[in-house]
Structures are given as structure tokens and as C-alpha cells.
Amino acid sequence: MSGTCRETVIIPCSGIGKPFGSVSREAAYEVVDMLRPAHARLIALSRLVLGDDDARDAVARHPVVTIDGCKLACAAKMAKASGARRVRELAVIDTFRRHPKLKPEGIAELNDAGRQLARALAEEVAAIVDEQAGGEGRDA
């Protein structure tokens, strides 16, 4: 990104086979594809695990939001180990605690409650992206 635009890197959990992992990824996709496409960039956790130079450079240069599906916090730990200095850590369980009726079920395909939980989490992430962009994050 150039000029006054500030990009935030979003790193979701890769908890394959777990509903909270699916919520994490769906929320990240919602932010980068729909809510803040001009100000948010997705980096797969696997790229950091594999030591991808471009991914490591991005997390070192930009603010990072990690979204973890469980208490192991793999996304947050890997972001920091890869050189991220400005990390905001979010956990799906915290959003679920604020929205206890939105119990996610399913893995390959989340139920309606899971999709709603992902949307609520995506809105939280979008607010952080806005903050990181200095108020310029809200896409039209």
C-alpha cells in the first residue's frame, strides 16, 4: 500500500477440523474480502510456519491482528516469532462469550450461528483495522 493508506495483516488460526478455527478463518475472509479490502491483507499461518520471506516481511512491517481459535494461540505466537512487533491478539472464544447464543457447529460448512459469530468477530477486526489506518480504514 502506498501514501496514507495503512495496511493491517490478518493472520487467522489454521485449526482445521474445529468449529472455532473455521470461525477464525471466516471472520478473516470477511474482513479482507468484504469489510476492509483496501486496508487489510490475509496471510495464512502456514506461510509463517514455513518461513516464507514475503510473509515474514509483511508481519515485520505492518500492524498485525491474529485470530486464534483455541488457547494455544498459535497464530499470535507464530506472528511474534516471525518478527511482528505490533500485534493485536483476538480469540474466537472471547467473541463467543459476548455472543453465547451463537454456538458454531460444523467444520467445512458452519451453521448459521457460526456464520453470525464470524461476522461479529469480523466487525471487531474491522474496527481494529480502522484504528490502525488512522481512521481511514472504513472502505466505501
Contact map, one row per residue, 1 for C-alpha under 8 A:
11101110000000000000000000000000000000000000000000000000000000000000000000000000000000000000000000000000000000000000000000000000000000000000
11111100000000000000000000000000000000000000000000000000000000000000000000000000000000000000000000000000000000000000000000000000000000000000
11111000000000000000000000000000000000000000000000000000000000000000000000000000000000000000000000000000000000000000000000000000000000000000
01111100000000000000000000000000000000000000000000000000000000000000000000000000000000000000000000000000000000000000000000000000000000000000
11111110000000000000000000000000000000100000000000000000000000000000000000000000000000000000000000000000000000000000000000000000000010010000
11011111000000000000000000000000000000100000000000000000000001000000000000000000000000000000000000000000000000000000000000000000000111001000
10001111100000000000000000000000000001111000000000000000000001100000000000000000000000000000000000000000000000000000000000000000100110000000
00000111110000000000000000000000000000111000000000000000000001111000000000000000000000000000000000000000000000000000000000000000100110000000
00000011111000000000000000000000000000011110000000000000011001111000000000000000000000000000000000000000000000000000000000000000000000000000
00000001111100000000000000010000000000011110000000000000000000011110000000000000000000000000000000000000000000000000000000000000000000000000
00000000111110000000000000010000000000000111100000000000000000011110000000100010000000000000000000000000000000000000000000000000000000000000
00000000011111000000100110010000000000000111100000000000000000000111000000100000000000000000000000000000000000000000000000000000000000000000
00000000001111100000100110000000000000000000100000000000000000000111100011100000000000000000000000000000000000000000000000000000000000000000
00000000000111110000100010000000000000000001110000000000000000000000000000100000000000000000000000000000000000000000000000000000000000000000
00000000000011111101110000000000000000000000000000000000000000000000100000000000000000000000000000000000000000000000000000000000000000000000
00000000000001111100110000000000000000000000000000000000000000000000000000000000000000000000000000000000001000000000000000000000000000000000
00000000000000111110110000000000000000000000000000000000000000000000000000000000000000000000000000000000001100000000000000000000000000000000
00000000000000111111110000000000000000000000000000000000000000000000000000000000000000000000000000000000011000000000000000000000000000000000
00000000000000001111111000000000000000000000000000000000000000000000000000000000000000000000000000000001111001000100000000000000000000000000
00000000000000100111111100000000000000000000000000000000000000000000110000000000000000000001100000000001000000000000000000000000000000000000
00000000000111111111111110000000000000000000000000000000000000000001110000000000000000000000000000000000000000000000000000000000000000000000
00000000000000111111111111000000000000000000000000000000000000000000000000000000000000000000000000000000001101000000000000000000000000000000
00000000000000000011111111100000000000000000000000000000000000000000100000000000000000000001000000000001000001000110110000000000000000000000
00000000000110000001111111110000000000000000000000000000000000000011100000000000000000000001000000000000000000000000010000000000000000000000
00000000000111000000111111111000000000000000000000000000000000000000000000000000000000000000000000000000000000000000000000000000000000000000
00000000000000000000011111111100000000000000000000000000000000000000000000000000000000000000000000000000000000000010011000000000000000000000
00000000000000000000001111111110000000000000000000000000000000000000000000000000000000000000000000000000000000000000011111000000000000000000
00000000011100000000000111111111000000000100000000000000000000000010000000000000000000000000000000000000000000000000000001000000000000000000
00000000000000000000000011111111110000000100000000000000000000000000000000000000000000000000000000000000000000000000000000000000000000000000
00000000000000000000000001111111111000000000000000000000000000000000000000000000000000000000000000000000000000000000001001000000000000000000
00000000000000000000000000111111111110010000000000000000000000000000000000000000000000000000000000000000000000000000000001101100000000000000
00000000000000000000000000011111111111111100000000000000000000000000000000000000000000000000000000000000000000000000000000000000000000000000
00000000000000000000000000001111111110000000000000000000000000000000000000000000000000000000000000000000000000000000000000000000000000000000
00000000000000000000000000001111111110000000000000000000000000000000000000000000000000000000000000000000000000000000000000000000000000000000
00000000000000000000000000000111111110000000000000000000000000000000000000000000000000000000000000000000000000000000000001100100000000000110
00000000000000000000000000000011111111110000000000000000000000000000000000000000000000000000000000000000000000000000000000000100100000001110
00000000000000000000000000000011111111111000000000000000000000000000000000000000000000000000000000000000000000000000000000000000000000000010
00000010000000000000000000000001000111110000000000000000000000000000000000000000000000000000000000000000000000000000000000000000000000001010
00001111000000000000000000000001000111111000000000000000000000000000000000000000000000000000000000000000000000000000000000000000100010001000
00000011110000000000000000000011000111111100000000000000000000000000000000000000000000000000000000000000000000000000000000000000100000000000
00000011110000000000000000000001000010111110000000000000000000000000000000000000000000000000000000000000000000000000000000000000000000000000
00000000111100000000000000011001000000011111000000000000000000000000000000000000000000000000000000000000000000000000000000000000000000000000
00000000111100000000000000000000000000001111101000000010000000000000000000000000000000000000000000000000000000000000000000000000000000000000
00000000001101000000000000000000000000000111111100000000000000000000000000000000000000000000000000000000000000000000000000000000000000000000
00000000001111000000000000000000000000000011111110000000000000000000000000100100000000000000000000000000000000000000000000000000000000000000
00000000000001000000000000000000000000000001111111000000000000000000000000000000000000000000000000000000000000000000000000000000000000000000
00000000000000000000000000000000000000000011111111110010000000000000000000000000000000000000000000000000000000000000000000000000000000000000
00000000000000000000000000000000000000000001111111110011000000000000000000000110010000000000000000000000000000000000000000000000000000000000
00000000000000000000000000000000000000000000111111110000000000000000000000000100000000000000000000000000000000000000000000000000000000000000
00000000000000000000000000000000000000000000011111110000000000000000000000000000000000000000000000000000000000000000000000000000000000000000
00000000000000000000000000000000000000000000001111111011000000000000000000000000010000000000000000000000000000000000000000000000000000000000
00000000000000000000000000000000000000000000001111111111000000000000000000000000000000000000000000000000000000000000000000000000000000000000
00000000000000000000000000000000000000000000000000111111100000000000000000000000000000000000000000000000000000000000000000000000000000000000
00000000000000000000000000000000000000000000000000011111110000000000000000000000000000000000000000000000000000000000000000000000000000000000
00000000000000000000000000000000000000000010001100111111111000000000000000000000000000000000000000000000000000000000000000000000000000000000
00000000000000000000000000000000000000000000000100111111111100000000000000000000011100000000000000000000000000000000000000000000000000000000
00000000000000000000000000000000000000000000000000001111111110000000000000000000001000000000000000000000000000000000000000000000000000000000
00000000100000000000000000000000000000000000000000000111111111000000000000000000000000000000000000000000000000000000000000000000000000000000
00000000100000000000000000000000000000000000000000000011111111110000000000000010011110000000000000000000000000000000000000000000000000000000
00000000000000000000000000000000000000000000000000000001111111100000000000000000011110000000000000000000000000000000000000000000000000000000
00000000000000000000000000000000000000000000000000000000111111100000000000000000000100000000000000000000000000000000000000000000000000000000
00000111100000000000000000000000000000000000000000000000011111110000000000000000000101000000000000000000000000000000000000000000000000000000
00000011100000000000000000000000000000000000000000000000001111111000000000000000000111100000000000000000000000000000000000000000000100000000
00000001111000000000000000000000000000000000000000000000001001111100000000000010000101110000000000000000000000000000000000000000000000000000
00000001111000000000000000000000000000000000000000000000000000111110000000000000000000111100000000000000000000000000000000001001000000000000
00000000011110000000000000000000000000000000000000000000000000011111000000110010000000111100000000000000000000000000000000000000000000000000
00000000011110000000000100010000000000000000000000000000000000001111100000110000000000001111000000000000000000000000000000000000000000000000
00000000000110000000100100000000000000000000000000000000000000000111111111110000000000001111000000000000000000000000000000000000000000000000
00000000000010100001101100000000000000000000000000000000000000000011111010000000000000000011100000000000000000000000000000000000000000000000
00000000000000000001100000000000000000000000000000000000000000000001111110000000000000000011100000000000000000000000000000000000000000000000
00000000000000000000000000000000000000000000000000000000000000000001111110000000000000000010000000000000000000000000000000000000000000000000
00000000000000000000000000000000000000000000000000000000000000000001011111000000000000000000000000000000000000000000000000000000000000000000
00000000000010000000000000000000000000000000000000000000000000000001111111111000000000000010000000000000000000000000000000000000000000000000
00000000000010000000000000000000000000000000000000000000000000000001000111111100000000000000000000000000000000000000000000000000000000000000
00000000001111000000000000000000000000000000100000000000000000000111000011111110000000000000000000000000000000000000000000000000000000000000
00000000000000000000000000000000000000000000000000000000000000000111000011111111000000101000000000000000000000000000000000000000000000000000
00000000000000000000000000000000000000000000000000000000000000000000000011111111100000000000000000000000000000000000000000000000000000000000
00000000000000000000000000000000000000000000100110000000000000000000000001111111110000000000000000000000000000000000000000000000000000000000
00000000001000000000000000000000000000000000000100000000001000010100000000111111111100100000000000000000000000000000000000000000000000000000
00000000000000000000000000000000000000000000000000000000000000000000000000011111111110100000000000000000000000000000000000000000000000000000
00000000000000000000000000000000000000000000000000000000000000000000000000001111111100000000000000000000000000000000000000000000000000000000
00000000000000000000000000000000000000000000000100100001001100000000000000000111111100000000000000000000000000000000000000000000000000000000
00000000000000000000000000000000000000000000000000000001101100000000000000000011111110000000000000000000000000000000000000000000000000000000
00000000000000000000000000000000000000000000000000000001001111110000000000000011111111100000000000000000000000000000000000000000000000000000
00000000000000000000000000000000000000000000000000000000001100100000000000000001001111100000000000000000000000000000000000000000000000000000
00000000000000000000000000000000000000000000000000000000000001110000000000000000000111110000000000000000000000000000000000000000000000000000
00000000000000000000000000000000000000000000000000000000000000111100000000010011000111111000000000000000000000000000000000000000000000000000
00000000000000000000000000000000000000000000000000000000000000011100000000000000000001111100000000000000000000000000000000000000000000000000
00000000000000000000000000000000000000000000000000000000000000001111000000010000000000111110000000000000000000000000000000000000000000000000
00000000000000000000000000000000000000000000000000000000000000001111000000000000000000011111010000000000000000000000000000000000000000000000
00000000000000000000000000000000000000000000000000000000000000000011111010000000000000001111111000000000000000000000000000000000000000000000
00000000000000000001001100000000000000000000000000000000000000000011110000000000000000000111111100000000000000000000000010000000000000000000
00000000000000000001000000000000000000000000000000000000000000000000110000000000000000000011111110000000000000000000000000000000000000000000
00000000000000000000000000000000000000000000000000000000000000000000000000000000000000000111111111000000000000000000000000000000000000000000
00000000000000000000000000000000000000000000000000000000000000000000000000000000000000000011111111100000000000000000100110000000000000000000
00000000000000000000000000000000000000000000000000000000000000000000000000000000000000000001111111110110000000000000100000000000000000000000
00000000000000000000000000000000000000000000000000000000000000000000000000000000000000000000111111110000000000000000000000000000000000000000
00000000000000000000000000000000000000000000000000000000000000000000000000000000000000000000011111110000000000000000000000000000000000000000
00000000000000000000000000000000000000000000000000000000000000000000000000000000000000000000001111111100000000000000100000000000000000000000
00000000000000000000000000000000000000000000000000000000000000000000000000000000000000000000000111111110000000000000000000000000000000000000
00000000000000000000000000000000000000000000000000000000000000000000000000000000000000000000000000111110000000001000000000000000000000000000
00000000000000000000000000000000000000000000000000000000000000000000000000000000000000000000000100111111000000001101100000000000000000000000
00000000000000000000000000000000000000000000000000000000000000000000000000000000000000000000000100011111100000001100100000000000000000000000
00000000000000000011001000000000000000000000000000000000000000000000000000000000000000000000000000000111110001111110100000000000000000000000
00000000000000000010000000000000000000000000000000000000000000000000000000000000000000000000000000000011111001101100000000000000000000000000
00000000000000000110000000000000000000000000000000000000000000000000000000000000000000000000000000000001111111100000000000000000000000000000
00000000000000011110010000000000000000000000000000000000000000000000000000000000000000000000000000000000111111000000000000000000000000000000
00000000000000001000010000000000000000000000000000000000000000000000000000000000000000000000000000000000011111000000000000000000000000000000
00000000000000000000000000000000000000000000000000000000000000000000000000000000000000000000000000000000011111100000000000000000000000000000
00000000000000000010011000000000000000000000000000000000000000000000000000000000000000000000000000000001111111111110000000000000000000000000
00000000000000000000000000000000000000000000000000000000000000000000000000000000000000000000000000000001110011111110000000000000000000000000
00000000000000000000000000000000000000000000000000000000000000000000000000000000000000000000000000000001000001111111000000000000000000000000
00000000000000000000000000000000000000000000000000000000000000000000000000000000000000000000000000001111100001111111100000000000000000000000
00000000000000000010001000000000000000000000000000000000000000000000000000000000000000000000000000000111100001111111110000000000000000000000
00000000000000000000001001000000000000000000000000000000000000000000000000000000000000000000000000000001000001111111111000000000000000000000
00000000000000000000000000000000000000000000000000000000000000000000000000000000000000000000000000000100000000011111111100000000000000000000
00000000000000000000001000000000000000000000000000000000000000000000000000000000000000000000001100100111000000001111111110000000000000000000
00000000000000000000001101100000000000000000000000000000000000000000000000000000000000000000000000000000000000000111111111000000000000000000
00000000000000000000000001100100000000000000000000000000000000000000000000000000000000000000000000000000000000000011111111100000000000000000
00000000000000000000000000100000000000000000000000000000000000000000000000000000000000000000001000000000000000000001111111110000000000000000
00000000000000000000000000100000000000000000000000000000000000000000000000000000000000000001001000000000000000000000111111111000000000000000
00000000000000000000000000110110001000000000000000000000000000000000000000000000000000000000000000000000000000000000011111111100000000000000
00000000000000000000000000000010001000000000000000000000000000000000000000000000000000000000000000000000000000000000001111111110000000000000
00000000000000000000000000000000000000000000000000000000000000000000000000000000000000000000000000000000000000000000000111111111000000000000
00000000000000000000000000000010000000000000000000000000000000001000000000000000000000000000000000000000000000000000000011111111100000000000
00000000000000000000000000000010001100000000000000000000000000000000000000000000000000000000000000000000000000000000000001111111110000001100
00000000000000000000000000000000000000000000000000000000000000000000000000000000000000000000000000000000000000000000000000111111111000000000
00000000000000000000000000000000000000000000000000000000000000001000000000000000000000000000000000000000000000000000000000011111111100000000
00000011000000000000000000000000000100110000000000000000000000000000000000000000000000000000000000000000000000000000000000001111111110001000
00000000000000000000000000000000000000000000000000000000000000000000000000000000000000000000000000000000000000000000000000000111111111111100
00000000000000000000000000000000000000000000000000000000000000000000000000000000000000000000000000000000000000000000000000000011111111101000
00000111000000000000000000000000000000000000000000000000000000100000000000000000000000000000000000000000000000000000000000000001111111101000
00001111000000000000000000000000000000100000000000000000000000000000000000000000000000000000000000000000000000000000000000000000111111111000
00000100000000000000000000000000000000000000000000000000000000000000000000000000000000000000000000000000000000000000000000000000011111111000
00000000000000000000000000000000000000000000000000000000000000000000000000000000000000000000000000000000000000000000000000000000011111111100
00001000000000000000000000000000000000000000000000000000000000000000000000000000000000000000000000000000000000000000000000000000010011111110
00000100000000000000000000000000000101100000000000000000000000000000000000000000000000000000000000000000000000000000000000000100111111111110
00000000000000000000000000000000001100000000000000000000000000000000000000000000000000000000000000000000000000000000000000000100010000111111
00000000000000000000000000000000001111000000000000000000000000000000000000000000000000000000000000000000000000000000000000000000000000011111
00000000000000000000000000000000000000000000000000000000000000000000000000000000000000000000000000000000000000000000000000000000000000000111
